[in-house]
Each structure stands twice: as C-alpha cells, then as structure tokens.
Amino acid sequence: MSDDGDFQNWMKDSMSKIIEILGLNADETRYAVTKSTGRFMSVINYVRLQFKNKKTERAEELFMILKKPLQTYPLNDSITLQFHNEILFYQTYVQPGENYARCFYVDERPPTDSVIALEDVNKRGYQPCPYTCNAPLEYILAAMREIGRFHGKGYATKKLHREKFIDIATRLREARYFEAADNPFEIICNVRSTEAIEYLRGRGYDAVFCDKMEPLLKNAFEEVMMKISEPREPLSTLCHGDFTLDNILFEKKDDGQIRAMLIDFAFLKHSTPVVDLSTFLCLSCSNEIMKDKFHEIIRAYHDALKECLLEAGVWDAEIFSYEALLDDYKRGALFGYVIACFYLPTLLGYHKIDEIKERMLHLGVHECMKQLKYNDEVRKILADMLLIMKDFGCLKHFAG
C-alpha cells in the first residue's frame, strides 16, 4: 500500500472516532485536510470539519489540527517517547477552561500511527511569533508570564494533589537526556558546545577561564544537561521541556497587551524552572536584551508564578522567593546555553534544519555534527552569551 493510502486510512480512522466523540451525525458531517506541514518530528494536518448543529439545525464548521509522527526521521525512538508525553499531558493534566488548545482526541499507536487532535487556536487569534529569535521585550515578557503560570500549576498540583503529580512525573519518558551508548543528543551537545571557547582562545581571552570551561563543555551532555535536568527539591515541578518561540503562540488583546499560549508538550519533564527559563532566554533573547533587561524578565516570571500560587493557596515566601528562583537559574543557566550552541545558528538562518536532517540520515549524527561549520558571527554571539552568564554569576558553580 502506498504512503498516501496509509495516510488516508489513518485520517479516515482518526476522523471517524473524533466525529463519534463529538456526538455528530456521521452522514451529515464532512471533513477536508486544508494544509499539511512538517514540524521537526511530526506532521501537522489542518482539518476543516463541517457539520449540522443538532440544536440549531444550522451548518457549522470546526477547525482542528491532527498531529502524526514523522516517519522519515533518524530519531524515531525519540518520536515515540515524545508522542507518549504529549498524549499523557492532554489525557491526565489539562483541565477544561485552561489556556491550552482544546484536545478532541488522542490515540497512542507507536511507532507511526499515533494521533493527537487539537483545536486550531489560530481561529481564536493566537498566532506564531513573527520572530524566530531575538524577539522584542513584549513577547519575551508575555512568554515568561505564561511559563510562570505553567510552573505554578505544577507546584500547586504537587502540593494539593500529590499522588496525581507523582503519577504523571513517573509516567513521563525522557526523550533527550538519558544515558545510552547511541543517544544522538549526547553527540550533538558534546561536539557543538565548545565553539565559543575556540573563538575566545583565538582572541587571547583569559586562558584560565577557557581551560576550565573547555573540558566541561566537551562533556556538556553528562556534566551539564544530565545533572541540571534532574529534579531537585523543593523547586522541582512539571516543566515544558522545549520552551522556545516555536512552541508558543501569541494573541494581541484589544488593549495592546500580548498573551501567550504554550503548545507542543512532547518534552514535558519533571525538573526545576531553569530548564525552561534558560532554554527560552538563550534562544529567544538577544544578548543586548539579556544584558539590560534580565532582572525585569525574571521578575515578570516570578510575579506570574506568585500570583498563580496565591490563587491556589500554596504560596510559600521562602521556597518560592525571587532569590531562590534566581539561584536556581544561576546554577543551571548553562543548560540553555548548550542548547543554543547547536540550535541557535538554525534560528538565525545560518543552517537549514532540513539539510541537517538529511546529513544526519546519510552521514550519521557524529559525522554530521563534526562537519557543521560556524562562522565567526555565530561564534561571537555564543561567546558574548557565555560571558554575560559569567558576569551574572551563572558559571561560578563550574568555572569560578
């Protein structure tokens, strides 16, 4: 059977179940795929569902997206884990009325036939960020407020519904940072993380600093990513795990304020806030904004977190103090930096993700990463980012 035939059968099966769940008359219901597009590890199918409202007898439309695992990708085992995590999120964690896309249907059928059917919130006015990186401050603040609310719900769930929290945390599957001889993310982290050190050495920067940082970053996967991503009490909560502009939608309100909505929970994890905060800031903020507005940005996050915890009745001024969260950030900020070392160049347009995927398929991950070249402009951006972290005291746990 052709791939197209497989897809049509998958779509027909999925839509028939969705139509049944929605309580619609199948004979009076029609659907059409209006667009299909690929994300990094999944295919997104935009669907228009036309039906007759049983109460009003009027013709109506419902717009949704159906996510399906991408079949031609070198990390298929990781895709299976990612769909498991997102399905778990929508099945067990999201409550009606919360600021997420409505979930119509999920079905976990690895490796390639799983489905997640969600509301197309573009129709509600939520749109992707117009910036791939270096976003204006208003977008940064909106995103940080939303992740503050997200972390806050995790803390409240841990306090008020501890068994539920533990059940979800236990059932999550780590799709990136796990020990295995053939884990491609270990290769990617370790090969790509020393570009800034090489740049700094070539310009005569402090040799002592470079000598301390280089062996650490050559083993970034074990010494940074694995250690920082471990949950650490009392600040461990549910984290998005891939908190980037790609996974945030924005709506501009009538009063000019911007509200953010999180999407794509494939890398949901039990950890501390820094895994989300450092990832987002290193990939989304320019070095100029990071240097000048860092405390304003972290304050926006903390204010939203505090408001959420006060509403839930679980605010603890000592555990969730600004100072405690700032210390967590400083201890783990290198987490986001390591991600920036291999992902930021693609966001800046220096590398094309499709070309990298093709190289990985033909050359293998290690050889692909070795052959990937960064120009001095990218290396300077990464070097400046590292030195800003140093000035903020984010490296003292590693390099003094």
Disulfide bonds with the S-S distance in Angstrom:
none
